[in-house]
């Protein structure tokens, strides 16, 4: 079971939108040396929605090659068409990913039975550990705990990233019959510390992009049940948890990494550069966390 701070890593780009492969590999190396426990390649924060299939798989392949087995690599392979999700998951397995992260189908709003059949089809088709991903604020689709419990019985569905941002949902999941080997990850940095103290196994994080060491230490303390230390570290990061979302992710976090001289200032349309009105806010959050 993967535990701890799992970064949903950005995909660095030049101002013209081309992928900056050198910066990607440097970021991966930085995360490994700073203690990040696992890396999600090509998730929401990695701009999966605007990468073509070749780029998508190339990011996964290059990340795996750079990691060299030192930490797990989880590939984002979700899609709103089941056949496409199966294809991406198989390609991620072939590229060497240790697991896949599959967001609920977006826009088409499947019912709970449709969600179950979608994920079961992917699990049946590809022998790779798979993590469900619920983020209704982006997808317009909320996977309920009862559906998660049905899916948890499938052997290669091994976990859930829950990004609804409500501790009541985390408690409902922790109280459900999901099995001892099923992992629950927070997908909301603002509530991740408390979620882990409640019993979650880690955080799939945006904040970890800019504060990998602190996020690793916070998650480790929370997993050990050290509330005082976990909350102290989390308090230093609270401005980041909040202000990295002053505009839609990954706009602020990519601006922050550029400010830290880690990546160029590139995004792909329809995303645009951070509004200048937010520069001082994000910069202050970086300074409060001690990373700028």
ABEGO torsion letter per residue (X at the ends): XBBEBBBBBBBBBBAAGBBBAAAAAAAAAAAAAAGBABBBBGBAAAGAAABBAAAAAAAAAAAAAAAGGABBBBBBABBABAAAAAAAAAAAAAAGBABBBBBBBBGAGBBAAAAAAAAAAAAAABBBBBBBBBBAAAAGBBBBAAAAAAAAABAABABBBBAAGBAAAAAAAAABBAEAABBBBBABAAAAAAAAAAGBAEBBBAAAAABAAAAAAAAAAAAAGBAAAAAAAAAAAAAAAAAAAABBOAAAAAAAAAAAGABBABBBOABBBBBAAAAAAAAAAAAAAGAX
